[in-house]
C-alpha cells in the first residue's frame, strides 16, 4: 500500500520537466528509492554510489540477495566506462537494440554486471542527471506481476519509496530480455520483450533496388562471394516496387555466370517491415531508393547507405538501372557494383568492433 511519505510527481513523458528530474535526482543522492517509468515496466531505482541504497531495494522487494540488481545506463558509453567486455555479437546487439528492452550481462574486470539502456525519455533524463548509471529492477514484490502503472508500483513498494515519477502506463508491459554475454555465444537467461529469434539472428546486410531483379540480386550475390562462406553476415535483397516471385533478369543471370556466380534460383521480394527491422545495414542503389526507404520506414534512417558510398570512382553516384538494356550494360553495372565490394566488406567486418 502507498505510504503517505511517497511523493508522486506527474511528469511529461515526452518532455520531462527539469525541476521534477532534479527532485528525483536529489532523492536518489540522499539514499532514497524512487519509482521511475521505462518502456517495459515501472522500475525501482537506487543510486549505486550511495552506500546501502541497493540493499534497500532488496528489502523493499523481498528479493533474494543472491540475485544481482542490474544497472540502467544512459547510453553505451556509460556501460563502456565500467570497463565492460563486449563479445563482437554482444556489441552488435547493444548497437542495434539500445535503447530498448535488452539487458546484457557483461564481464567488467573481476565482476559481472547486467546493463540496459531504457527507451524512455523520463528514465534517460533521470539517468543522465544522476551520472549515467542507476541500480534498477522491476517495481514489484519478487515473484509478483510487474507494474505497468505508478499506482501498481506504489501499492507494492510505497512504504519503501521516497518518490515516484508518473508518466502514464508503461507501453510494453513485459520485462526486458536478459542475455548472458560473458561467453562466445548468446545465452538467454530470461525471455522478455525482445524475441529470441532477434537475439540469436546473424547480422544482416540488405541490398535494395527497384524491382529486385537486376542490381540488388547481383549486389547480394557479389557480397556473399566477397564475404566468404564462413562470414557471420547474412545477405539478402529486396525491391521497393518488387513483384514477388520474379526471376532475375536474363542479363543479370548471364553476367553473374561470367563470375561463376549463380542467380538462376533468385526470386524477387518486395521490401517489408520484417526485413527492415532485421537489417543492420540497408544498401540502396540510388538516392531515390534511399528517400523511398526512409519515407516508408523512418526508423531505419541511420542504417541506410548508398552502394557507391563505397566506390571511390563513383562516390555518391546512383548505380544505373540496366533493366531492358543489352548485356554489355549489365556487365558494366556488375563491375561498378563489384568495385564497391572491398570497401563495403571492410565496413561490415568492422561495424561492431570496439570503438565503432
N, C-alpha and C positions, 0 to 999 in steps of 0.2 A: 504494500500500500504506500502511496506517495506520502512523504514526510512534509511537515509544514516548513522545514528548512530547505526543501528542494525548490529552488527558484527556476521558473520556466521562462525562457526568453524566446519569443516568436521571431524567427529570423527569415529574411527573404532568401529563398532557395537559389535564386539566380544571382542576385547582387546583395550578398550578406553585409549587414551594417557593420562598419569598422568598430563602432563602440561596443557592439554585442560580442564581436570576436575578441576584442581586448578584455572584456569582462570574463569571458570563458578562459582566456589565457591566464589571467590573474588567479582564477580559481585553481587551475592546474598547478601553477607555480607555488601556490600555498599548500600544495599536497592534497587538494581535494580531487574527487572524481567528478567527471562530467559525462552527460549523455549527449552524443552527437549523431547526426544523421550520416549515413552513407548511401550509395546507390543500391546496396544489397539489403541490409537491415540496420536498425539503430545499434550503436555500439556504446560501451562504457570505456572511458579513456582516463589514463593517468600519465603524468609526466615521468619518463624513465629516469630523469636526473634528480628526482626528489626521493630521498630515502624513505622507504616504507610505503610509497604510493602504490606500487604494483601489488603489494601484499593486501592492500585494501580492496583491490579487485577480486582477489582470491576469496577474501572473507565475504564480500558482498554477494558474489555469485555462488558461494559454497562450492567452489571449484577445486578439483584435485590439484594439490601442489605439484604433482608430477607432470601436469600438462602445461607447457610453456604458454605464455601470453604473447601473441605476435605483435609486431611493430607496424603501425601505419606510417607511411612515409610521404613526404610532399612531392617526391619525384625520384627517378632513377639515380640522380646524382646524390641524393641523401642516403640511398642504400649503398652506393659505391663508397661513400665516405666512411662507412662502417667496415671497410675492407672486405666486403662480401665477394666471394669467389663464384663467378658465373661460368658454368659449362657453356659451350657455344649454343647448345639448344635452349638453355635457360635464358641466356641473353636475348635470343630471338623471341621467346615468349614474353619477356619483360618489355622489349621494344614494341611488340605488337599489341599486347593486352594490358599494359599500364598506361594511363589509369584504367582500372577495371576490376572485375570480380575474380582476380587471380592472386593467390598467396603462394610465394615461393619460399621454401625452406632452404637456406643457403649456409655454407660454411663461412664463418667470419673469424679467421685465425683459429684459436683453440675452442671457440664456442660456435653454436649453431643457432640461427635466428630465422623466424618466419617473417617475411616482409610482404606488404601490399601497398599499392598506391591507389587510393579510392577515386572513383569517378563521380565526385560530388563536390560542388563549388564550396559549400559550407565546410565540409571536412577538410578540404585542401586549404581553405583560408585559415582555419584553426591550426593546422599543421605548420603552415608557413610562419604564422605568428609565434608558434611555440618552439621554433627552432628546427623543424623538419621531421621530427620523429615523436610518436606517442605510443605507449602501450595501449592497445585497443582490442577488445573482444566483444562478442555479441552481448547486448544489454538484457540478459535474462538469467534466471537461476539455471545452473548447469543441468542439462537434460531436458529442460522445458523448451517450448517453441520459441524461436527468435522473435523479437519485437519489430513490427513494421511501423509502429507509431510511437510517439514520445509518451503517450498515455500508458501503453502496454509496458514500455521500458520502466517508467516510474512505478507502476504497480508492482513490478518485480524487484526493483532495486532502490526505490525512492529514499528509504531510510538511510542509505549509504552515500547518496549523491548530493553534491553541493548545488549544481545547477544542471539544467537540461536545455539544449537548443532544439527548438521545434521548427522543422522545415517541412512539415507535412508528411504524408505517408511515403515510406521507402519504396522505390519503384519496383525492384526485382522481388523482394520478399524472400530471397533464397541466399544463404551464406555463400561466401566465395569458395571456389575450388582450390584445394590445398595440394600442392605438388612438392614432393621431396626432390630437390635439385642438388643434392650433395653427391650424386653419382653420375655415371656416364649416360644414363637414360632416365627419362621422367618416370616417377612412381607416384600415382595419385593416392594421397592419404585420405582425402575427403572429396567426394563428388559434390560439386555445388553448381553455381550459375554458369560456369564455363564448361561446355560439353567435353566429354572425354575425347571424342574424335578430333576436336580442335587442339587439345593439348598434345595429342600423340601424332598429329599430322606433320609431314615433312614441309619445309618451306616451299612456297610455290611462286614461280615466275609465270605470269600470264601475258601472252602476246595477243594484241588486238588489232584487227584491221576492219574493213567494212563487211565483206561477205564471208570471211573465214575460209576462202578457197584458194587464195594466192599468197599474199605476203605473210600473214601471221602463221599459216601452216609451215611455210618454208623457214620462217624465223625460228619457230619452235623446234623443227627438225634439226636445224643447224645448231641451235643452243644445246640440245641433247648431245649432239656429236662433240661439241667443244667442251662441255662439262664432263663428259666421260661417263661410263657405265656405273661407276661407284660413287657418283655425286650424291650429296644429300638433298639436292634440289629436285623437286618435281617441276615439270614443264608442261604447259597447256596453252591452248589458243582459243580464241573466240572472235565473233564479229559483232559490231554494233548494229548491223542490219542483216545479220545472217539468217538464212532459212535453214532450219535444222535438217541434217542428214545429207547435205550435198557433198558430192565428191570434190576433191581438189581439182583445179583446172588442169587440162592436159599439159599446158605449158609448164606449170609448176611441177607436175609429176615428172616430165621429161628432164628438166634442168636439175632437179634434185637427184634423179637417177644418174646423171653425169658425175655426181659426187658420191655415188654408191649409197645414196640415201633414198629410202622408200616412202613415198607419200600415197601409195595406191590404196591403203586402207583408211586414209583420213576421211572423216565425215564432219561437216561443219556444225558448229554450235553457236547459238546466239548468246550474247553476253547476259549473264544472270547474276542476281544478288549473291547467291551462294558462292559463286566463283570469285566475285569481287571481295567478299568478306574473307575468303580463304587466302587471297593473293597477298604475298609480301611485297611484290613489285609488279606493276602493270606497265608493260612496254607497248606503246602505241606507235603507229606508223606515221601519223600526221598530226599537225596542230588541231585540225578539225576533229580528229578522233579524241584527242585529249580533252577538248571542250565538251564533246558529247558524253564522254565517260564521267567527267566531273559533274556535269549538269544532272545526269541520271543518278549518280552515286556520289553525293558530295563528301561523304566520309572517307573516300579513297583519295582525296586530292593530294595528300602528302606522299602518296605511293605511286603516282603516275609519272612516267618519263617517256620521252620520245626515243626511238631506237637510235636515231642519228646523233643523239647527245653523246653517244659512244663512238662516233665515227669522225675522226679529225678532218677528213677530206670533205665531208658533207655536214659538218657541225650545224645542228639546229634546223636542217632542211627536212622537208617531207620526203618520205620514201614513196615514189610514184606508184600508181596502181597499174600493173601490166595486163589486167583483165582484158581479153579480147585482142591483145597485141600478138605480134609474131614472136617466135621462140627466142630470137636474139634479144628482144626487150626483156623477156623473162630472165634470160641469162644475165643481163646487165643488172637487173634488180636483185637477183640472187647474190651476185658478187657484192653489191652495195650492202645488202643485209649481212653477208658474212664478214665484211670489213669491220663491222661494229662488234663482232663477237669477242675478240680478245679483250677489249676494254670492258665489255659488259660482263664477261665471265669473271674477270678480276674483281669487278664491283660486287657481284653476287657472292663470291667466296669471302670477301672481306666485310660484307654488310653487317654481320652480327658479331664481329670480333671486337675486343676491348677497345674502347675509345670511339667506336662508330655508332 
